[in-house]
């Protein structure tokens, strides 16, 4: 989100909460003296997808570790 202003002012806003099972954090900040602007954004984190991604990462490390072990074992 972007916005422009004419005049003097300062604003800030922050939101955080759960929406549809996702952690949502967002907000905006702006300032102007004569001319100014305001920028904002939002981040959503799906805990279920985070857990799945971490599990996939652990599986990949275990697979890599097993491959290294097999390679070292084949040398002897």
DSSP file (Angstrom, degrees, kcal/mol; ACC not computed):
  #  RESIDUE AA STRUCTURE BP1 BP2  ACC     N-H-->O    O-->H-N    N-H-->O    O-->H-N    TCO  KAPPA ALPHA  PHI   PSI    X-CA   Y-CA   Z-CA
    1    1 A X              0   0    0      0, 0.0    39,-1.8     0, 0.0     2,-0.3   0.000 360.0 360.0 360.0 138.4    0.0    0.0    0.0
    2    2 A X  E     +A   39   0A   0     37,-0.2     2,-0.3     2,-0.0    37,-0.2  -0.984 360.0 175.2-138.9 151.2    1.2    3.5   -0.8
    3    3 A X  E     -A   38   0A   0     35,-1.7    35,-2.4    -2,-0.3     2,-0.3  -0.990  16.5-144.9-153.1 147.7   -0.4    6.9   -0.2
    4    4 A X  E     -A   37   0A   0     -2,-0.3     2,-0.3    33,-0.2    33,-0.3  -0.885  15.6-162.9-118.8 155.3    0.7   10.5   -0.7
    5    5 A X  E     -A   36   0A   0     31,-2.1    31,-1.5    -2,-0.3     2,-0.4  -0.883  16.8-151.8-131.1 158.9   -0.3   13.5    1.4
    6    6 A X  E    S+A   35   0A   0     -2,-0.3     2,-0.3    29,-0.2    29,-0.2  -0.986  70.4  30.6-128.0 123.8   -0.3   17.3    1.3
    7    7 A X  S    S-     0   0    0     27,-3.8    27,-0.4    -2,-0.4     2,-0.4  -0.768  96.5 -54.7 124.0-173.7    0.1   19.0    4.7
    8    8 A X        +     0   0    0     -2,-0.3     2,-0.3    25,-0.2    25,-0.2  -0.851  69.6 113.6-107.6 141.2    1.8   18.1    7.9
    9    9 A X  E     -B   32   0A   0     23,-2.5    23,-2.6    -2,-0.4     2,-0.3  -0.912  41.1-141.2 171.7 164.8    1.3   14.9    9.9
   10   10 A X  E     +B   31   0A   0     -2,-0.3     2,-0.3    21,-0.2    21,-0.2  -0.993  22.3 173.5-140.2 140.4    2.6   11.7   11.2
   11   11 A X  E     +B   30   0A   0     19,-2.3    19,-2.7    -2,-0.3     2,-0.3  -0.995   8.0 175.9-147.3 154.7    0.8    8.3   11.4
   12   12 A X  E     +B   29   0A   0     -2,-0.3     2,-0.3    17,-0.2    17,-0.2  -0.973   3.1 178.4-154.6 147.2    1.5    4.8   12.4
   13   13 A X  E     -B   28   0A   0     15,-2.4    15,-2.4    -2,-0.3     2,-0.4  -0.976   3.5-174.3-153.6 135.1   -0.6    1.7   12.7
   14   14 A X  E     -B   27   0A   0     -2,-0.3     2,-0.4    13,-0.3    13,-0.3  -0.999   2.3-176.1-134.8 136.5    0.2   -2.0   13.5
   15   15 A X  E     +B   26   0A   0     11,-3.3    11,-2.7    -2,-0.4     2,-0.3  -0.971   5.1 171.8-127.8 145.6   -2.1   -5.0   13.5
   16   16 A X  E     +B   25   0A   0     -2,-0.4     2,-0.3     9,-0.2     9,-0.2  -0.970  23.1 105.5-150.4 140.4   -1.4   -8.6   14.5
   17   17 A X  E     -B   24   0A   0      7,-2.0     7,-3.6    -2,-0.3     2,-0.4  -0.982  62.1 -69.4 173.5-175.5   -3.7  -11.5   14.9
   18   18 A X  E     +B   23   0A   0     -2,-0.3     2,-0.4     5,-0.2     5,-0.2  -0.862  40.2 174.6-104.1 135.8   -5.0  -14.8   13.5
   19   19 A X  E >  S-B   22   0A   0      3,-2.7     3,-1.6    -2,-0.4    -2,-0.1  -0.957  72.1 -14.3-142.9 120.7   -7.1  -14.9   10.4
   20   20 A X  T 3  S-     0   0    0     -2,-0.4     3,-0.1     1,-0.3    -1,-0.0   0.858 129.4 -53.1  54.8  38.4   -8.2  -18.2    8.7
   21   21 A X  T 3  S+     0   0    0      1,-0.3    26,-0.5    25,-0.0     2,-0.4   0.567 117.3 112.4  77.2   9.0   -5.7  -20.1   10.8
   22   22 A X  E <  S-BC  19  46A   0     -3,-1.6    -3,-2.7    24,-0.2     2,-0.6  -0.894  71.2-120.6-116.3 145.1   -2.8  -17.9    9.7
   23   23 A X  E     -BC  18  45A   0     22,-2.7    22,-2.8    -2,-0.4     2,-0.5  -0.738  34.1-165.6 -79.9 123.0   -0.8  -15.4   11.8
   24   24 A X  E     +BC  17  44A   0     -7,-3.6    -7,-2.0    -2,-0.6     2,-0.4  -0.958  12.7 176.0-118.6 125.2   -1.2  -12.0   10.1
   25   25 A X  E     +BC  16  43A   0     18,-2.7    18,-3.3    -2,-0.5     2,-0.3  -0.997  17.6 144.1-128.3 128.4    1.0   -9.0   11.0
   26   26 A X  E     +BC  15  42A   0    -11,-2.7   -11,-3.3    -2,-0.4     2,-0.3  -0.949   7.8 143.3-154.0 171.9    0.7   -5.7    9.2
   27   27 A X  E     -BC  14  41A   0     14,-2.3    14,-2.3    -2,-0.3     2,-0.3  -0.977  26.6-127.3 171.9-177.9    0.9   -2.0    9.5
   28   28 A X  E     -BC  13  40A   0    -15,-2.4   -15,-2.4    -2,-0.3     2,-0.3  -0.981   8.4-162.7-151.9 160.7    1.8    1.3    8.0
   29   29 A X  E     +BC  12  39A   0     10,-2.5    10,-2.4    -2,-0.3     2,-0.3  -0.994  15.2 168.6-145.9 143.0    3.8    4.4    8.8
   30   30 A X  E     -BC  11  38A   0    -19,-2.7   -19,-2.3    -2,-0.3     2,-0.3  -0.993  10.6-178.1-154.3 158.3    3.8    7.8    7.3
   31   31 A X  E     +BC  10  37A   0      6,-1.8     6,-1.8    -2,-0.3     2,-0.3  -0.982   5.6 178.0-156.0 148.4    5.0   11.4    7.7
   32   32 A X  E     +BC   9  36A   0    -23,-2.6   -23,-2.5    -2,-0.3     2,-0.3  -0.981  19.1 179.2-155.1 142.9    4.7   14.6    5.9
   33   33 A X  S    S-     0   0    0      2,-1.4     2,-1.3    -2,-0.3   -25,-0.2  -0.805  94.1 -28.4-140.0  95.3    5.7   18.2    6.2
   34   34 A X  S    S+     0   0    0    -27,-0.4   -27,-3.8    -2,-0.3     2,-0.4  -0.707 147.1  17.7  90.2 -80.7    4.3   20.0    3.2
   35   35 A X  E    S+A    6   0A   0     -2,-1.3    -2,-1.4   -29,-0.2     2,-0.3  -0.923  81.9 146.7-117.4 149.2    4.3   16.8    1.1
   36   36 A X  E     -AC   5  32A   0    -31,-1.5   -31,-2.1    -2,-0.4     2,-0.3  -0.891  26.0-138.7-160.8-170.3    4.7   13.4    2.5
   37   37 A X  E     -AC   4  31A   0     -6,-1.8    -6,-1.8    -2,-0.3     2,-0.4  -0.959   5.5-137.5-157.6 173.3    3.7    9.8    2.1
   38   38 A X  E     -AC   3  30A   0    -35,-2.4   -35,-1.7    -2,-0.3     2,-0.3  -0.999  14.8-171.5-142.5 134.3    2.6    6.6    3.8
   39   39 A X  E     +AC   2  29A   0    -10,-2.4   -10,-2.5    -2,-0.4     2,-0.3  -0.941  11.3 166.3-125.6 148.7    3.8    3.0    3.2
   40   40 A X  E     + C   0  28A   0    -39,-1.8     2,-0.3    -2,-0.3   -12,-0.2  -0.958   6.8 174.4-153.0 170.6    2.4   -0.2    4.6
   41   41 A X  E     - C   0  27A   0    -14,-2.3   -14,-2.3    -2,-0.3     2,-0.3  -0.971  16.7-136.6-167.1 176.9    2.4   -3.9    4.2
   42   42 A X  E     - C   0  26A   0     -2,-0.3     2,-0.4   -16,-0.2   -16,-0.3  -0.996   5.4-159.3-149.5 143.4    1.3   -7.2    5.6
   43   43 A X  E     - C   0  25A   0    -18,-3.3   -18,-2.7    -2,-0.3     2,-0.4  -0.988   7.4-163.4-124.4 134.0    2.9  -10.6    6.2
   44   44 A X  E     - C   0  24A   0     -2,-0.4     2,-0.5   -20,-0.2   -20,-0.2  -0.972   1.6-167.0-118.4 133.5    0.9  -13.9    6.7
   45   45 A X  E     - C   0  23A   0    -22,-2.8   -22,-2.7    -2,-0.4     2,-0.8  -0.980   9.5-154.4-121.2 122.8    2.4  -17.0    8.2
   46   46 A X  E >>  - C   0  22A   0     -2,-0.5     4,-2.0   -24,-0.2     3,-0.6  -0.848   5.5-159.0 -95.7 105.1    0.6  -20.3    7.8
   47   47 A X  H 3> S+     0   0    0     -2,-0.8     4,-2.4   -26,-0.5     5,-0.2   0.844  89.9  56.2 -55.5 -36.3    1.8  -22.4   10.8
   48   48 A X  H 3> S+     0   0    0    -27,-0.3     4,-2.1     1,-0.2    -1,-0.2   0.908 108.6  46.1 -62.7 -41.7    0.8  -25.7    9.1
   49   49 A X  H <> S+     0   0    0     -3,-0.6     4,-2.6     2,-0.2    -1,-0.2   0.853 110.3  54.2 -69.9 -33.9    3.0  -24.9    6.1
   50   50 A X  H  X S+     0   0    0     -4,-2.0     4,-2.5     2,-0.2    -2,-0.2   0.935 109.5  47.5 -63.2 -45.7    5.9  -23.9    8.3
   51   51 A X  H  X S+     0   0    0     -4,-2.4     4,-2.4     1,-0.2    -2,-0.2   0.914 112.7  49.5 -61.8 -43.3    5.7  -27.3   10.1
   52   52 A X  H  X S+     0   0    0     -4,-2.1     4,-2.4     2,-0.2    -1,-0.2   0.914 111.4  49.1 -61.7 -43.1    5.5  -29.1    6.8
   53   53 A X  H  X S+     0   0    0     -4,-2.6     4,-2.2     2,-0.2    -2,-0.2   0.898 110.9  49.1 -65.6 -40.7    8.5  -27.2    5.4
   54   54 A X  H  X S+     0   0    0     -4,-2.5     4,-2.5     2,-0.2    -1,-0.2   0.919 111.2  50.5 -64.3 -42.5   10.6  -27.8    8.6
   55   55 A X  H  X S+     0   0    0     -4,-2.4     4,-2.4     1,-0.2    -2,-0.2   0.907 109.9  50.0 -60.8 -42.3    9.7  -31.5    8.3
   56   56 A X  H  X S+     0   0    0     -4,-2.4     4,-2.2     2,-0.2    -1,-0.2   0.889 110.3  51.0 -63.0 -39.1   10.8  -31.6    4.7
   57   57 A X  H  X S+     0   0    0     -4,-2.2     4,-2.3     2,-0.2    -2,-0.2   0.914 109.6  49.0 -63.9 -43.4   14.1  -29.9    5.6
   58   58 A X  H  X S+     0   0    0     -4,-2.5     4,-2.4     1,-0.2    -2,-0.2   0.916 111.2  50.5 -62.1 -43.4   14.7  -32.5    8.3
   59   59 A X  H  X S+     0   0    0     -4,-2.4     4,-2.5     1,-0.2    -1,-0.2   0.897 109.6  51.1 -61.6 -40.3   14.0  -35.3    5.9
   60   60 A X  H  X S+     0   0    0     -4,-2.2     4,-2.5     2,-0.2    -1,-0.2   0.908 110.4  48.4 -65.0 -41.7   16.4  -33.8    3.3
   61   61 A X  H  X S+     0   0    0     -4,-2.3     4,-2.7     2,-0.2    -1,-0.2   0.908 112.1  49.4 -64.7 -41.4   19.2  -33.6    5.9
   62   62 A X  H  X S+     0   0    0     -4,-2.4     4,-2.4     2,-0.2    -2,-0.2   0.909 111.7  48.8 -63.9 -41.4   18.6  -37.2    6.9
   63   63 A X  H  X S+     0   0    0     -4,-2.5     4,-2.0     2,-0.2    -2,-0.2   0.919 113.0  47.4 -63.7 -42.8   18.6  -38.3    3.3
   64   64 A X  H  X S+     0   0    0     -4,-2.5     4,-2.2     2,-0.2    -2,-0.2   0.922 111.9  50.3 -63.6 -44.6   21.9  -36.4    2.7
   65   65 A X  H  X S+     0   0    0     -4,-2.7     4,-2.3     1,-0.2    -2,-0.2   0.888 109.5  51.0 -61.5 -40.3   23.4  -37.8    5.8
   66   66 A X  H  X S+     0   0    0     -4,-2.4     4,-2.3     1,-0.2    -1,-0.2   0.885 109.6  50.9 -64.5 -38.4   22.5  -41.4    4.8
   67   67 A X  H  X S+     0   0    0     -4,-2.0     4,-2.1     2,-0.2    -2,-0.2   0.890 110.2  48.9 -65.8 -39.9   24.1  -40.8    1.4
   68   68 A X  H  X S+     0   0    0     -4,-2.2     4,-2.6     2,-0.2     5,-0.2   0.922 110.9  50.5 -64.9 -44.0   27.3  -39.6    2.9
   69   69 A X  H  X S+     0   0    0     -4,-2.3     4,-2.7     1,-0.2    -2,-0.2   0.918 110.3  49.6 -60.0 -44.4   27.4  -42.5    5.3
   70   70 A X  H  X S+     0   0    0     -4,-2.3     4,-1.7     2,-0.2    -1,-0.2   0.897 111.6  49.2 -62.3 -40.3   26.9  -45.0    2.4
   71   71 A X  H  X S+     0   0    0     -4,-2.1     4,-0.8     2,-0.2    -2,-0.2   0.928 112.8  45.9 -65.5 -46.0   29.7  -43.3    0.4
   72   72 A X  H >X S+     0   0    0     -4,-2.6     3,-0.9     1,-0.2     4,-0.5   0.911 111.4  53.1 -64.6 -42.1   32.1  -43.4    3.3
   73   73 A X  H >< S+     0   0    0     -4,-2.7     3,-1.1     1,-0.2    -1,-0.2   0.859 103.2  58.1 -60.4 -35.1   31.2  -47.0    4.0
   74   74 A X  H 3< S+     0   0    0     -4,-1.7    -1,-0.2     1,-0.3    -2,-0.2   0.728  96.3  63.7 -70.4 -19.5   31.9  -47.9    0.4
   75   75 A X  H <<        0   0    0     -3,-0.9    -1,-0.3    -4,-0.8    -2,-0.2   0.727 360.0 360.0 -74.1 -19.8   35.5  -46.7    0.7
   76   76 A X    <<        0   0    0     -3,-1.1    -1,-0.2    -4,-0.5    -2,-0.2   0.393 360.0 360.0-112.9 360.0   36.2  -49.3    3.3
